[in-house]
Amino acid sequence: MSINRFQYSIGLIGIVVALTVSSCSEDWVDTKPYGNPSTGTFWQSEKDIEQALNAMYVPMRYESTWGRDLFSMQNASDDVVTGRVKADFDNIKNFIPTGREGYMSAGWNDVYWMMNKANQALQGIPTAQNVSDEVKNKALGEAYFMRAFSHFWIAYLWGHKDQGVPFDGPENPEYGERIAPQLPSVTDNYAQIISDLEKAADLLPLFSTYSDDQKGRAHKVAAWGYMVKTYAYWAQYDPSKWELIPPLVDKIKNEGGRALITGKENGKENFRAVFKIENNWGPEYIWSVTSGTQGGSEFPGVVLENTGWGKYNGWGYFTPTEELFDAFEEGDPRRDITVLNFGDKFTYFGEEREYYSTNSLSGFMIGKYMDPYSYGSNGESGSNDMINQNGDYPTTRLNLPLMRYAEMLLFKAEALIMLGRNGEAAEPLNEIRSRVGLNAISNPTLADLKHERRVELACEWTDRVADLKRWGDFDNLRMPLHGRDHVSKTDPHSAYNVIEIWPARNFDPAKHIAWPINPDEISRSNGVYKQTPGW
Amino acid sequence: MKERINIAIKNENLAKAILKFSQLIPVEMAYDGESLQLSKYRVKARHFEQEEAQVVLDYLLSNTDITYKKSDENIVLVKKLSAQQMGLITGHVSDENGESLPGASLSVLELGKTVSADQDGNFRVSVPPGTYTLEVRYVSYEAQRRTGLVVAEGQNLPVNFELKVAQGELNEVVVIGYGEMKKSDLSAAVSTVPDMDQATNRPVVDVPSMIQGKVPGVTVVSDGGHPNSVPKVAIRGIGSRASETPLVVVDGVPNAPYNPADVESITVLKDAASAAIYGAFSGASGVILITTKQAKAGAPGIQYDGFVGAKSAWRLPQSLTGEQEAQVYNQAYTAAGLNPPDGWDASKNPDAQVTRTDWIDEIFRTGLTQRHTVTVNAGTDKFATLLQGRYEKNEGTLLNTFNENLSLRFNARYDFTDHLKLKQEVFYNNNSSRGTETASGYSGAIISAIYMPRSATVYYEDGSFGGVGPKDSEYLGIFGDAINPVATLLRNNSYNKTNDVQSVTELSYSDIIPGLDVLSRFSYYQSNYFYKNFDPRRTEPGKPNDQNILSYEANKNFRWIWENTINYNRTFGRHNIGAMFSTTAQTTGLRGFGIAARNFEREDYWAQFFVNASDFDTDRPSDSQSEDRNVSYVGRLSYSWADRYFVTASYRKDIAGRLPKGFQGKGFPGLTAAWKLSSEPFFKVEGIDLLKFRASWGRIGNLSTIGINYGYPTLTSNTLYQVGDGAALNTAWYINNLFNPELSWETSEQTDFGLDLSILQERLTFTADYFKKKTYDLIKQQDTNWPNTFGLGAPLINEGEIRNEGLELALSWKDKVGEVTYGIGGNIATLKNRVSYISDDPNAFWSHGDSWRGILTPYRSKVGEPYYSYWLVKTDGIFQSDEEAQSYVGSDGAPIQPNAKAGDLKFVDQNNDGQINDLDRVYMGNAFPKFTYGFTANVNWKNFDLSLFFQGVGGVKLFNAFKQSTLNAGEQGYNRWDKILDAWSPSNTDSDIPRINAQDPNKNFSTNSDWFLESGNYLRLKNAMLGYTFSHLPKKMKLHVYLTGENLLTFTKYDGMDPEVGGVGMDGGQYPVSRAYALGVNLTF
């Protein structure tokens, strides 16, 4: 018996194949990714820097942040109630949340995501190649601002005098190797925020230098503005911070060129103009969620009448209370802009309409964000090119103001009052009042300031709950809330009774002064994080 | 005389040629040259090279009256007898039903002569006069012998054979990884799926459904009743933290597409030792080997197999009528101290109180299931082909849901010589499917049917889809953002097609030297996916969406695998030696893109094209391309002695290109040993055919959770509108997840001890296995020690270990009593699953994000508990009075549930700290069955066949999340499940449903409590089948007709629709598994 050549060759081929494959297999299997840039080849150009900075702004268009969810905690004020049945929202409002409610925890998660992108930028920018120092500095300024901005939102909501919120940054040597530590006190968070904002203010240009395609990016005045707000919140623990506010507000006015919108035919129109699309970037702008028909804040749709009178997917959340309605002085034109009341006229998709609602729990609706819905014709939402046609994400062309110049004037007035310089406080306070045609107050008290702050900023994202907490006005967080029960809810001119729409709540400052952290987050930290004191 | 020789024949006389020939062959030649007169014959010159000796001898003796008889020892030349002098044995071979058995082999033992029966089962063999023994053999039939057949000169002796089906399975050959083995010689835990003929006749259209309940230790759980999803298979428990899908190898090719109706056998490699041969690709779970029907010899024949059936859902929930809904909401608002909205006031909004629609009835239908397969087979012993076409359509019980397959298969075998063979397979499949989502607590089709008010109509009078109420109604806000589920189902008109093409070419050469075979197999697979979907505007009130969108997606995947295997098997005396070495190189690639545009003025079908879109900015086109390569080396050695002792050792090394450099290669060993006690000379127990003890150990890996090109971290992109006036679209790049450069695959290590027993002529067979499996270096995104404050996605890490341990028993009995043949079989398996290690931190745990509406997150894993355990607060009934609630106090005397009132759930303060929070949560089992069982009974009587198959699971806990959003009056104004009418009230105090309230201050519905937890145990009459075979049909025609039903009876205590909800056991109104009835036919002609 023998083996012929054919049989040999088959065996040989097998062996050759085996050997060939084995000798180069490590190289052969090495395939590289296509499409996305790899981490090793980034930070090489100005474009890279721009794209990295853009990441910080992404969460601003989320429902979980300034679209709806973070408002779940502002909803605990006496100005609004949840306009529709929603058990989780109601438990937050009633100060009995677990912290696990998605409306609280998703906001926390996404704002920390934002903070991380700022930290990524702060880490990467100094290493960037082919980029001038000028560009790097401006970029660092944006990153410092966005880190401070995101940090501020977490700090004031969840931070406690005896326990700050988690923060870490690449300037700390352990950064990335450890769980971001809870700082000892929220004042430590505020100190860090101020430090970042100071750097940002130094590095950033003025908004007036921005071309249209740069609007929406961090700018010098926004940094000053958040310094003002941070100092004001810090001052509840350290009154010396009040002193730092007036000069900053003056800089915002004088160097930053910020001013109230005025010059319309009357006070009412002056105030209405503040919430018009055409004034998205007007003189009062300091910081907003840039919004459009494809992305931005959906808050205008969130507060629109539930089902939008059958024409658009309004969500019907957060309806004003009788308490807020009554807080306005006689003749204050801001009331009609802020609160839609039965019979109030407004334009809706090109048609005039009188307000009524079968859905609103209080019989009112927030009116500040109605401008985008006035566009269009024949009452058809599809004809309106100022709104997102996707009812699941009802954004509009109206930017959502998070901070406007009026709030700066109010903080200046509050600071001066707190410093005992009530007379000086008259000027900023009356600037606000005269813009809407109200008489001046010569020597304003803290009560005057609180009133003015409430009515000027009502139903905006300036957080009345935080104000009531820092002022110690806890009764406002406890008292039952009222609304109007119209005899016929489909008749704009129907008579009504004022009824209690929200029973009295239990607010205990020892527990409820700061919001609870999601217990799952505490679990994941594996004992590193402590729950907010009192919870 | 198969040996090959070289011989040069000259023009010479036969005597010389024979002499030369006899010196070249290993056996002796015996002949009497004189009497045969060899030298009187002349042979013609011819050169033979590497020719079989027999061929040469046949040449030499052609044109002579000399022939030969061969035996093991020698070759004897004898004088040919003339045809008149020869005798003849003729006859017919059939089975017990009289069916011919073409190809049966008949041996005349005395002559060493073998012939085959022809197409009709007839045979004919000529023999010299004498007395003979005739033996007939046919695969899977008992051999039969007839002795003392006396054949006289010129006589034709008729002998017919009727073969019995072999009862024994011990001689069955079982497919194992990279080879096959006699079942009785197996030393690993390898199971074959029994009753395959019935399985392929059942109206189920996937292989996991055929395996369910049939193999102990293999747990198959349906993902509900979705027609377009396949049940999940877990072999010996869940060990991985990510997807753990067994590797399916079809005719030797991993992950190949196939027609489930074509499956001939299914083998499950349960232990790691047998699966180790597939290394890192075996999914840490095990391997399923499938063999499909292959082309075989025979005259052209056509076979049709098919069934047509209908199915319907059962145990469906019902929602409140209009009047009831108003009553519940008025009650709910009042209870919360809120003013009920006017919309629920009958005098103001009477429309909402009229009941018009039964939504559940509207969305469900009777679905049709059908499959038709036509197979044409033809071939000789050198060449055979099989051509097959299949059409299959499986409609779901929800409107407009289906899965449809059209496939064509060509299979051919070419035997160039006895050694060199080529096999070619081409498979084409065209799939089209349309599903619906039922898991979402917001828009799932079934839950939407509950959410919709019954005062609404399916359609408005103008024929458009109806919303939550009349378009001009002022009170629509009371209904919440419910979506018309009929519209959801019917608006889905997507074009969703996948074309799969697979080619497998297999070239083999056997007996290079005796016992040494080589095989080279190249397979190429390509899949093309094309998706077009037009999502129309949803203008009806409820959850309107004024935007329409057209989107396209196209993908092309390819994969090639080249495998070269050398196999050596030889028996030397009582030593049986086997060796195998194989290399595999494979490449998988993908290219794809997606585009979309919005705002189409017209929505007609003709207008659903991009040319009519006006918004091209919102959706950016996306594309992708990737390639992944792997190389593997596989080796196996096996040895057995005297059919008593068996050992095998295998080793596989995988080099995976997707992993970071330095961590790409890993080896996977496997060892098995068996002792066949019944073969020992001293073992003489009457009635025991086989008694064998087995042990095995091995390791396998799971690579599937690691993304392609993982070793090269890339940035992630996102879009934003927050920079630039008018909210322009911008893009962003960032690092999304921390990169772990040391990531490697997870490994599963398993030890198995088994016993095989067969007694009473294989009538009773019994198999038992005990296994211990640990899966370690589990891959998962880090969760513990990674709070969201990182703001960065957690890295993938190798962490932790999960152990599974279980006992598997299978018993079957087959016998015949009179005209009745019957078989009964049962199997049962237990499974104990525990997380055994997470990290050195004793408090370590894994959190699981699975949530219901973002409200309930019931899962957590901890060392010592089953993986994916429920982690819940215990409830202790319902407070019967406000006083009872207030007197439920902690040690400090303060109420534990300060907001509780009569009718609220009482939560157990597990740690006695006076409050209810996460510290009170306890581990309460999981959704994975602790034991599974199945039993089958088959009876054949005359032409009737009947089979019953029961299947069940135990130790299953399900989280009935459906209750959260349908029994809770504090949720959005949706309509509710009518069970809410039975909620606790002062007049209905023995209810276990908490009170009706528009708010939920006691958090009855937002506390992760065991109120949602229910037993998911069930026992099903999974299948029943009654068939009849028509035996007196013309020609070769064969007809079998049967009636069958699936899921005919289900015994369960579960409150939801069906206990088989799939996933991790969270049931949010899952598409229910349905009942099906079908009529089927198997026809051959």
Interface residues (C-beta under 8 A of the other chain):
Chain A: M1 S2 I3 N4 Q7 I10 G11 G14 V17 A18 V21 S22 S25 E26 W28 V29 D30 T31 K32 P33 Y34 G35 N36 P37 S38 T39 F42 D48 Q51 A52 L53 N54 A55 Y57 V58 M60 R61 R84 V85 K86 A87 D88 D90 N91 N94 I96 T98 R100 E101 G102 A106 W108 N109 Y112 W113 M114 M115 N116 K117 N119 Q120 P166 D168 I179 A180 D212 D213 Q214 K215 G216 R217 N280 W281 V289 T290 S291 G292 T293 Q294 G295 G296 E305 N306 T307 W309 G310 Y312 N313 W315 G316 Y356 S357 T358 N359 L361 S381 G382 N388 Q389 N390 G391 D392 R397 D485 S488 K489 T490 I499 E500 I501 W502 P503 P519 D520 E521 I522 S523 R524 S525 N526 G527 V528 Y529
Chain B: E3 R4 N6 P26 E49 Q50 A332 Y333 G337 L338 N339 P341 D342 G343 K348 N349 K471 D472 S473 E474 Y475 L476 G477 I478 G480 D481 Y509 I512 I513 V518 S520 R537 R538 P541 G542 K543 P544 N545 D546 Q547 N564 I566 F581 T583 A585 R598 N599 D617 T618 D623 S624 Q625 S626 E627 D628 R629 N630 V631 Y633 I655 A656 G657 K661 Q664 G665 I708 N709 Y712 P713 T714 L715 T716 S717 N718 T719 L720 Y721 Q722 V723 G724 D725 G726 A727 A728 L729 N730 T731 A732 W733 Y734 I735 F739 D783 T784 N785 W786 P787 N788 T789 F790 G791 L792 D841 N843 A844 F845 S847 G854 I855 T857 N899 N917 D918 N968 G970 E971 Q972 G973 A998 Q999 D1000 P1001 K1003 F1005 S1006
